[in-house]
Amino acid sequence: MSLPLRSPGGGRLSSRASDALVAGVVLVVVAVWTLVSARYATEPVARTAIGWALILVGCGALYFRRRQPVAVAVVTLLACVVYYPLSSQDGPLMIAFALALYTTAAEGRFAASVALASATLLAVGFGEFRQRPGHRQIDDTSLVMLAGWLISLVAVGRAQRTRIAYLHEVEQRALAAEREQEARARQSATEERLRIAREVHDVLGHSISLINVQSGAALHRLGKGPAPEAGLVTATEALEAVKATSKDALRELRATLGVLRSADEPTPTAPSPSGLALLGDLADRARSAGLDVRTETSGTPVALPPPVDLAAYRIVQEALTNVTRHSGARTVRVSLDWGTDAVRLRIADDGGGAPEGRPPGSGIRGMAERVRAFGGELTAENGEAGGFLVDARLPLPEPPASTTPGTPVKPTTPAAPTAPTPPEQTPSERDPR
């Protein structure tokens, strides 16, 4: 039981210093009271010496009251048992026992404190009832009051123990909540860094791959020595495609990294206005790299939450990036199947597929992480008829946020490539996806 004792400098006293201070204060009170009582009661010197020795023992034992509460309570009780029948000065040594009894209950020794209080009351009552009529020191009313004081000391000590335990529990809960909050903050920061890294990877990987293919195709055509007019047209088309691709990449990259510059603003649910509604633009950029991209839609499109819509867009984008970089394919088929509980994305190409036994690359791992974040499933493997197939299933929200259909994805008809077909890649140039 800690008492709110403070040093003159404002700091809290140590437990031993506060115990010594309490013992000293009790000793001073008992000693002053005894000296005042000695003016009205005389007794032999031997009794006076024994009485003062008992006072010193009883008050001095209070220094150890928190380390050995039961033993100190017993010592002070025995000192009172010997002191009061022996001394005629009747100093208030009972204060030491009262404080020791309270400390015993406050330190959690409830059974011991009840036993000591009961023993004290029985001993005092037995001694008084044995006295001859007219010679009692304590009448019945005082005996009842003594019982009330003893019960109050035990009850208050018990209440103090409960209060200290409650405050300790509250403090521990506050510390646990603070640690949990810090852990959540670190986890949120980690997840946000991973999200930004994934977005940057998707944006740069897709755009730089298209720029590489577009410029490589133009250099391939120019390397054949065409007529000046045809070479100029080829270079112009390639530069326009590179310009458009880099412009889109810069726009998405600026929106993605904008959250780092605006720490006080809420994190956007999507880094840019990207979603399945822009699938046509994504297909057009892939066609500029020489791919024949065909999109198909079945079912009734519904409005998706921005994070799910962005994830679906990024999956298609990353799949087209892998096709452009690794497969050597000519045709890519992008299918969207809108079901009642999920939307399914299938991106299949007619290329050479992935080398057997190679672990999936960072692009496929990123797609899988996006799908798992929304409780979906993704498979990425070589197709049965050749090429490579990415099949992703994203659950729809339940219940749907809106029953009205969202902006449908406008299917596009097959179109001839707008840029020359890139040079054929050899198997050694195909990297794991």
Phi and psi in degrees as a GROMACS rama.xvg file:
@    title "Ramachandran Plot"
@    xaxis  label "Phi"
@    yaxis  label "Psi"
@TYPE xy
-94.2517  129.428  SER-2
-94.8677  141.62  LEU-3
-76.0763  60.8973  PRO-4
-93.4011  137.053  LEU-5
-127.094  150.523  ARG-6
-77.4468  165.397  SER-7
-58.8598  -27.5381  PRO-8
-77.2748  -4.02644  GLY-9
103.502  -14.2146  GLY-10
-85.1353  159.364  GLY-11
-77.3324  138.464  ARG-12
-70.0874  154.052  LEU-13
-70.406  164.939  SER-14
-61.7661  -41.4647  SER-15
-69.1452  -37.9233  ARG-16
-65.9454  -41.316  ALA-17
-67.5899  -37.5034  SER-18
-63.2907  -42.7884  ASP-19
-63.747  -39.3196  ALA-20
-64.9055  -43.7025  LEU-21
-63.3705  -45.0959  VAL-22
-60.6333  -40.2059  ALA-23
-65.4398  -41.5505  GLY-24
-64.1843  -43.7554  VAL-25
-63.0572  -41.5759  VAL-26
-61.3814  -41.6874  LEU-27
-64.1131  -43.9029  VAL-28
-62.9696  -47.5418  VAL-29
-65.28  -40.5993  VAL-30
-66.0057  -44.7201  ALA-31
-63.0891  -44.5078  VAL-32
-61.9859  -41.2305  TRP-33
-65.7254  -40.4298  THR-34
-64.3802  -37.7475  LEU-35
-67.0374  -40.9356  VAL-36
-66.7669  -30.4073  SER-37
-65.1295  -19.6098  ALA-38
-71.4448  -21.6432  ARG-39
-112.089  -1.88402  TYR-40
-141.05  129.361  ALA-41
-110.102  149.886  THR-42
-155.28  164.681  GLU-43
-60.2631  154.987  PRO-44
-62.8017  -36.642  VAL-45
-62.2501  -43.1897  ALA-46
-64.9025  -39.7574  ARG-47
-62.0991  -41.8344  THR-48
-64.0826  -43.6423  ALA-49
-63.8837  -40.0476  ILE-50
-60.9174  -44.4622  GLY-51
-66.7561  -35.4143  TRP-52
-62.9116  -41.5959  ALA-53
-65.2419  -37.1299  LEU-54
-62.5561  -44.7747  ILE-55
-63.5861  -41.1868  LEU-56
-66.5309  -47.6898  VAL-57
-63.1113  -45.6309  GLY-58
-73.961  -37.7915  CYS-59
-65.4946  -30.0128  GLY-60
-64.9328  -21.5374  ALA-61
-63.6619  -19.758  LEU-62
-61.677  -28.0019  TYR-63
-103.502  17.1565  PHE-64
-67.4027  -29.8963  ARG-65
-88.5588  -24.3827  ARG-66
-82.922  -36.4577  ARG-67
-133.885  72.043  GLN-68
-63.9077  -42.3534  PRO-69
-67.9299  -44.8434  VAL-70
-62.18  -41.0178  ALA-71
-65.9833  -40.171  VAL-72
-63.0788  -40.0566  ALA-73
-65.2417  -44.0866  VAL-74
-61.7518  -47.379  VAL-75
-65.2979  -36.2275  THR-76
-64.721  -44.6242  LEU-77
-63.8723  -37.7533  LEU-78
-62.1309  -39.9879  ALA-79
-68.5817  -38.4556  CYS-80
-61.1368  -38.199  VAL-81
-82.1824  -36.4242  VAL-82
-68.5227  -50.5988  TYR-83
-68.3755  -41.0057  TYR-84
-69.1848  -25.5184  PRO-85
-85.3823  -45.4079  LEU-86
-92.5662  140.512  SER-87
-93.5269  -3.32067  SER-88
-82.9941  -23.9446  GLN-89
50.2212  57.8887  ASP-90
-69.9373  163.139  GLY-91
-80.2335  51.3209  PRO-92
-65.5251  -17.5613  LEU-93
-61.0867  -21.6539  MET-94
-60.6589  -40.157  ILE-95
-62.8467  -43.8589  ALA-96
-66.7387  -38.1993  PHE-97
-61.167  -44.1054  ALA-98
-66.9709  -38.7955  LEU-99
-66.5778  -38.9124  ALA-100
-65.287  -42.6816  LEU-101
-60.8717  -43.8262  TYR-102
-63.2456  -38.3992  THR-103
-59.5554  -44.98  THR-104
-68.6241  -39.1815  ALA-105
-69.5116  -24.4694  ALA-106
-88.5518  7.81973  GLU-107
93.6332  4.58868  GLY-108
-93.9709  64.8428  ARG-109
-66.5646  -45.1675  PHE-110
-61.9553  -42.0028  ALA-111
-65.5946  -39.7968  ALA-112
-66.6887  -38.8603  SER-113
-64.5501  -42.5307  VAL-114
-62.593  -42.701  ALA-115
-66.1456  -42.4559  LEU-116
-62.8718  -42.2066  ALA-117
-64.9252  -43.1722  SER-118
-63.0802  -38.8518  ALA-119
-63.5201  -47.58  THR-120
-64.2486  -42.151  LEU-121
-65.4665  -40.845  LEU-122
-65.1604  -44.369  ALA-123
-65.0606  -45.0825  VAL-124
-64.0944  -41.8462  GLY-125
-63.4596  -42.7612  PHE-126
-64.9336  -37.9805  GLY-127
-73.1101  -38.8329  GLU-128
-71.0101  -17.8368  PHE-129
-81.9036  -15.1602  ARG-130
-69.8346  152.881  GLN-131
-70.9248  152.086  ARG-132
-55.3289  132.825  PRO-133
89.2795  -6.03666  GLY-134
-112.891  10.0225  HIS-135
-73.0639  140.963  ARG-136
-88.0394  -27.5786  GLN-137
-128.563  125.482  ILE-138
-84.5563  -179.851  ASP-139
-63.3592  -39.0437  ASP-140
-63.2466  -43.9519  THR-141
-65.0327  -34.0573  SER-142
-65.9024  -40.4072  LEU-143
-65.4444  -40.4121  VAL-144
-63.8475  -37.9965  MET-145
-62.2124  -41.9024  LEU-146
-60.8264  -41.5807  ALA-147
-63.5148  -39.8741  GLY-148
-64.9046  -43.2644  TRP-149
-63.7913  -44.1871  LEU-150
-62.5297  -40.3442  ILE-151
-63.9648  -41.4291  SER-152
-61.2914  -43.9523  LEU-153
-67.0215  -41.7855  VAL-154
-65.5823  -43.8806  ALA-155
-65.2369  -39.7648  VAL-156
-62.8541  -40.8439  GLY-157
-63.5114  -42.5364  ARG-158
-63.296  -39.6297  ALA-159
-63.5483  -40.2385  GLN-160
-61.455  -44.1092  ARG-161
-62.9737  -41.1281  THR-162
-64.2136  -43.5258  ARG-163
-63.7002  -41.2923  ILE-164
-63.6504  -39.3498  ALA-165
-65.4018  -45.6454  TYR-166
-62.7676  -38.2293  LEU-167
-64.4475  -41.3243  HIS-168
-65.1044  -41.788  GLU-169
-61.8371  -41.2896  VAL-170
-64.0938  -42.4485  GLU-171
-64.9528  -39.5625  GLN-172
-64.4143  -39.8666  ARG-173
-63.4838  -42.4921  ALA-174
-64.7131  -41.9254  LEU-175
-63.5617  -41.0097  ALA-176
-64.6791  -38.4348  ALA-177
-65.6481  -42.8769  GLU-178
-64.6441  -39.7433  ARG-179
-65.4196  -39.1156  GLU-180
-64.3959  -41.6046  GLN-181
-64.5688  -40.8075  GLU-182
-64.2806  -40.9172  ALA-183
-65.3669  -37.6283  ARG-184
-64.311  -42.8226  ALA-185
-64.6845  -40.4582  ARG-186
-65.2678  -41.4306  GLN-187
-63.4226  -40.482  SER-188
-64.4759  -40.5108  ALA-189
-64.2051  -45.1815  THR-190
-63.0555  -37.4915  GLU-191
-67.3994  -39.8227  GLU-192
-63.6885  -41.782  ARG-193
-64.1414  -39.1651  LEU-194
-63.7587  -45.1272  ARG-195
-65.0484  -41.2287  ILE-196
-61.9729  -39.6647  ALA-197
-66.7331  -41.1441  ARG-198
-64.2412  -43.8068  GLU-199
-62.8091  -41.5066  VAL-200
-60.5199  -45.423  HIS-201
-66.028  -44.3624  ASP-202
-65.601  -51.6615  VAL-203
-69.231  -41.7159  LEU-204
-59.8513  -44.6632  GLY-205
-67.6837  -48.7081  HIS-206
-68.878  -44.8181  SER-207
-66.55  -35.663  ILE-208
-62.9892  -43.4668  SER-209
-64.3809  -43.0539  LEU-210
-61.5116  -41.4015  ILE-211
-61.975  -44.7533  ASN-212
-67.864  -43.1491  VAL-213
-62.4522  -46.7954  GLN-214
-68.8708  -36.1261  SER-215
-64.9602  -38.3876  GLY-216
-65.2309  -41.3387  ALA-217
-64.4816  -42.9602  ALA-218
-64.4194  -35.2933  LEU-219
-63.3791  -44.2842  HIS-220
-67.2781  -42.1459  ARG-221
-68.3575  -27.2348  LEU-222
-67.7878  -16.3725  GLY-223
-83.8832  -1.19191  LYS-224
68.5918  54.7558  GLY-225
-73.2796  176.559  PRO-226
-63.1654  152.764  ALA-227
-55.8314  -40.9546  PRO-228
-65.4153  -43.9455  GLU-229
-67.122  -37.6556  ALA-230
-65.4838  -37.5414  GLY-231
-66.0979  -41.0518  LEU-232
-62.769  -43.2921  VAL-233
-62.4702  -45.0028  THR-234
-64.8691  -39.566  ALA-235
-63.5243  -45.9024  THR-236
-61.9597  -41.2712  GLU-237
-65.6742  -42.8603  ALA-238
-66.5889  -37.7351  LEU-239
-64.806  -40.8102  GLU-240
-66.1184  -40.753  ALA-241
-64.2568  -40.8577  VAL-242
-62.2446  -46.6306  LYS-243
-64.2899  -41.8717  ALA-244
-65.7649  -44.5509  THR-245
-67.2574  -33.8932  SER-246
-63.4813  -45.519  LYS-247
-63.7905  -38.5372  ASP-248
-64.7621  -42.8688  ALA-249
-64.7406  -38.0927  LEU-250
-62.6861  -48.3979  ARG-251
-67.4909  -38.0491  GLU-252
-66.8949  -39.2183  LEU-253
-64.1923  -41.1761  ARG-254
-68.1438  -37.1823  ALA-255
-67.5746  -44.4521  THR-256
-82.2637  -6.92474  LEU-257
-62.4777  -28.3824  GLY-258
-65.3003  -26.5251  VAL-259
-73.5678  -26.2902  LEU-260
-89.6543  -12.8291  ARG-261
-121.874  73.8852  SER-262
-67.8155  -28.9582  ALA-263
-86.5079  -8.32219  ASP-264
-91.4223  151.824  GLU-265
-64.5845  145.551  PRO-266
-67.8681  127.284  THR-267
-68.7329  149.664  PRO-268
-75.3818  -19.0082  THR-269
-142.925  140.811  ALA-270
-71.6849  -18.4118  PRO-271
-160.846  167.803  SER-272
-71.1246  61.1419  PRO-273
-104.281  144.878  SER-274
177.874  -178.335  GLY-275
-63.7416  -21.1667  LEU-276
-64.5474  -22.1765  ALA-277
-99.7064  17.4266  LEU-278
-63.4376  -31.7323  LEU-279
-62.7779  -42.4774  GLY-280
-63.8483  -38.8385  ASP-281
-62.8513  -41.1982  LEU-282
-66.0711  -38.5558  ALA-283
-62.6495  -40.4634  ASP-284
-65.24  -37.896  ARG-285
-67.0896  -35.7803  ALA-286
-65.4159  -31.8139  ARG-287
-65.6905  -17.7  SER-288
-91.9266  4.22684  ALA-289
101.63  5.35134  GLY-290
-90.7016  145.21  LEU-291
-96.252  96.2796  ASP-292
-96.7236  125.743  VAL-293
-121.667  130.454  ARG-294
-113.18  141.077  THR-295
-133.298  142.493  GLU-296
-131.839  133.093  THR-297
-130.734  151.812  SER-298
85.3574  -175.499  GLY-299
-104.41  113.694  THR-300
-63.4818  144.09  PRO-301
-125.971  162.891  VAL-302
-73.1013  126.049  ALA-303
-99.619  149.909  LEU-304
-59.1222  145.113  PRO-305
-50.9096  -43.5605  PRO-306
-63.0262  -39.2494  PRO-307
-70.0046  -40.8854  VAL-308
-61.4022  -42.312  ASP-309
-66.284  -40.4262  LEU-310
-61.5185  -42.9292  ALA-311
-62.3314  -41.9045  ALA-312
-62.4933  -44.2937  TYR-313
-66.7024  -33.3942  ARG-314
-63.6458  -47.1558  ILE-315
-63.1895  -41.3046  VAL-316
-62.1497  -45.9955  GLN-317
-66.9764  -37.4367  GLU-318
-63.6149  -42.9106  ALA-319
-66.3222  -34.6577  LEU-320
-61.4371  -45.4735  THR-321
-62.5933  -39.768  ASN-322
-62.4197  -44.0583  VAL-323
-65.143  -38.4429  THR-324
-84.423  -37.7238  ARG-325
-118.601  -27.7049  HIS-326
-86.0412  -31.0062  SER-327
71.015  24.5323  GLY-328
-79.8949  159.888  ALA-329
-104.965  -32.5668  ARG-330
-128.187  139.681  THR-331
-130.485  133.267  VAL-332
-113.643  121.2  ARG-333
-108.627  117.561  VAL-334
-117.287  135.112  SER-335
-119.439  120.213  LEU-336
-115.065  108.492  ASP-337
-89.4302  111.47  TRP-338
-100.303  -170.854  GLY-339
-80.2214  -25.569  THR-340
-125.242  -4.05525  ASP-341
-161.11  158.516  ALA-342
-112.521  134.398  VAL-343
-114.637  131.133  ARG-344
-112.409  130.677  LEU-345
-131.101  122.192  ARG-346
-121.563  110.588  ILE-347
-123.342  138.09  ALA-348
-123.633  169.827  ASP-349
-108.784  28.8286  ASP-350
-82.9077  -160.065  GLY-351
-85.8157  -3.89368  GLY-352
78.7588  179.225  GLY-353
-93.3022  148.167  ALA-354
-60.1617  139.918  PRO-355
-68.7928  141.749  GLU-356
82.8151  -3.30048  GLY-357
-84.4878  136.773  ARG-358
-69.415  154.443  PRO-359
-64.1833  146.936  PRO-360
-82.7865  -176.781  GLY-361
-66.4665  -29.5717  SER-362
-64.4195  -47.7558  GLY-363
-66.7605  -39.5143  ILE-364
-61.597  -39.4735  ARG-365
-63.8387  -41.0567  GLY-366
-61.9077  -42.7956  MET-367
-63.4551  -38.5719  ALA-368
-64.9384  -40.1682  GLU-369
-62.0314  -44.6052  ARG-370
-67.091  -43.751  VAL-371
-64.4266  -30.7343  ARG-372
-61.3781  -24.3477  ALA-373
-110.99  15.7054  PHE-374
76.9751  22.9277  GLY-375
-100.158  -169.32  GLY-376
-133.887  148.365  GLU-377
-143.315  136.136  LEU-378
-126.491  139.695  THR-379
-137.902  109.968  ALA-380
-157.259  168.196  GLU-381
-66.0015  139.943  ASN-382
-74.3247  158.397  GLY-383
-66.5489  -33.4414  GLU-384
-97.9713  17.2508  ALA-385
103.27  171.648  GLY-386
74.3125  -163.535  GLY-387
-130.11  142.637  PHE-388
-126.749  128.304  LEU-389
-112.707  120.867  VAL-390
-124.504  114.761  ASP-391
-123.347  139.5  ALA-392
-123.483  119.64  ARG-393
-113.83  119.6  LEU-394
-65.2326  146.122  PRO-395
-86.0502  151.075  LEU-396
-63.5628  143.454  PRO-397
-125.118  124.104  GLU-398
-73.2146  158.436  PRO-399
-59.2005  142.048  PRO-400
-64.1588  -28.446  ALA-401
-150.63  135.959  SER-402
-89.5086  -7.65029  THR-403
-80.9698  137.652  THR-404
-60.347  144.735  PRO-405
-84.668  -167.885  GLY-406
-69.4982  114.73  THR-407
-68.7988  153.272  PRO-408
-82.4016  116.737  VAL-409
-75.7447  115.132  LYS-410
-68.031  147.241  PRO-411
-112.434  145.55  THR-412
-81.8986  151.47  THR-413
-57.018  136.84  PRO-414
-130.159  151.849  ALA-415
-70.5692  147.97  ALA-416
-57.4244  140.177  PRO-417
-89.1298  -7.73172  THR-418
-129.849  158.511  ALA-419
-59.6448  150.623  PRO-420
-64.9342  130.832  THR-421
-66.9074  158.627  PRO-422
-63.6009  145.768  PRO-423
-63.2803  134.415  GLU-424
-89.7732  142.998  GLN-425
-83.1534  158.473  THR-426
-56.7301  -29.8306  PRO-427
-70.4657  -18.9685  SER-428
-86.7193  -7.88005  GLU-429
-86.342  120.286  ARG-430
-97.4523  160.243  ASP-431
-61.2039  147.94  PRO-432
